[in-house]
Amino acid sequence: MSYSFNVQAASKAAAKAAVAAKFDEVIATQPIHARDKTAALANANAVIDLLMDDDTREISVSVNGYVGWQENLREDASNPLRVASVSTTAGYVTT
């Protein structure tokens, strides 16, 4: 099951908060992603932190990933994962 989303924010802190809020939306529709939330947010936060500080531009962040499992998805989404991927791209954009 995969997800992909983009956010744009005025600061690093705001970008991190926007990513966290969007990931919660992913979990609301795909509960299995509660399993990779910690990894996805850690990845996104680390990539955002790599950027220089620039108060004159906004930060655009793209996050995507997927998880896979064997057998039917359980109602509680506790399936053992067989594959996982997390990716983040972040950069400053002119507004």
C-alpha positions as CSV (number, residue, x, y, z in Angstrom):
1,M,0.0,0.0,0.0
2,S,1.5,3.3,-1.0
3,Y,1.1,7.0,-0.3
4,S,2.4,10.2,-1.8
5,F,1.8,13.8,-0.8
6,N,3.3,17.3,-1.0
7,V,3.2,20.2,1.4
8,Q,4.5,23.7,1.3
9,A,5.3,25.9,4.4
10,A,7.0,29.1,5.5
11,S,9.5,27.5,7.8
12,K,11.2,24.2,8.7
13,A,9.0,23.8,11.8
14,A,5.9,24.5,9.8
15,A,7.0,22.1,7.1
16,K,7.5,19.3,9.7
17,A,4.1,20.0,11.3
18,A,2.5,19.9,7.8
19,V,4.1,16.6,7.0
20,A,2.9,15.1,10.3
21,A,-0.6,16.3,9.7
22,K,-0.7,14.9,6.1
23,F,0.7,11.6,7.3
24,D,-2.1,11.4,9.9
25,E,-4.5,11.8,6.9
26,V,-2.8,8.9,5.2
27,I,-3.2,6.7,8.3
28,A,-6.9,7.6,8.5
29,T,-7.5,6.0,5.1
30,Q,-4.7,3.4,5.2
31,P,-4.2,2.3,8.8
32,I,-1.3,0.0,7.9
33,H,0.8,3.1,7.6
34,A,0.7,3.6,11.3
35,R,3.5,1.0,11.2
36,D,5.9,3.2,9.2
37,K,4.9,6.6,10.5
38,T,7.9,6.9,12.8
39,A,10.3,6.1,10.0
40,A,8.6,8.4,7.5
41,L,8.5,11.4,9.9
42,A,12.1,10.8,11.0
43,N,13.1,10.7,7.3
44,A,11.2,13.8,6.4
45,N,12.4,15.8,9.4
46,A,16.1,14.8,8.7
47,V,15.8,15.9,5.1
48,I,14.1,19.2,6.0
49,D,16.9,19.8,8.6
50,L,19.5,19.4,5.9
51,L,18.3,22.7,4.2
52,M,19.9,26.0,5.0
53,D,17.8,28.6,6.8
54,D,16.1,31.0,4.4
55,D,13.3,33.2,5.7
56,T,12.6,34.6,2.2
57,R,11.3,31.4,0.6
58,E,8.9,28.6,1.4
59,I,9.8,25.0,1.7
60,S,8.2,22.4,-0.6
61,V,8.3,18.8,0.7
62,S,7.3,15.7,-1.2
63,V,6.9,12.4,0.8
64,N,6.2,9.0,-0.6
65,G,6.5,5.4,0.5
66,Y,4.9,2.0,0.6
67,V,4.7,-1.1,2.7
68,G,3.9,-4.6,1.6
69,W,2.9,-7.8,3.4
70,Q,1.9,-11.4,2.7
71,E,-1.7,-12.6,3.2
72,N,-4.9,-10.6,3.4
73,L,-4.7,-7.3,5.3
74,R,-5.9,-7.9,8.9
75,E,-8.5,-5.5,10.3
76,D,-6.0,-4.3,13.0
77,A,-3.3,-3.9,10.3
78,S,-0.9,-6.0,12.3
79,N,0.4,-8.0,9.3
80,P,4.1,-8.6,9.4
81,L,5.7,-6.3,6.8
82,R,7.7,-7.9,4.0
83,V,8.8,-4.6,2.3
84,A,8.9,-1.0,3.2
85,S,10.1,2.2,1.5
86,V,10.2,5.9,2.6
87,S,11.4,8.8,0.5
88,T,11.5,12.6,1.0
89,T,12.5,15.5,-1.2
90,A,12.6,19.0,0.2
91,G,13.7,22.3,-1.2
92,Y,13.1,26.0,-1.2
93,V,10.7,27.5,-3.7
94,T,10.0,31.0,-4.7
95,T,6.5,32.1,-3.7
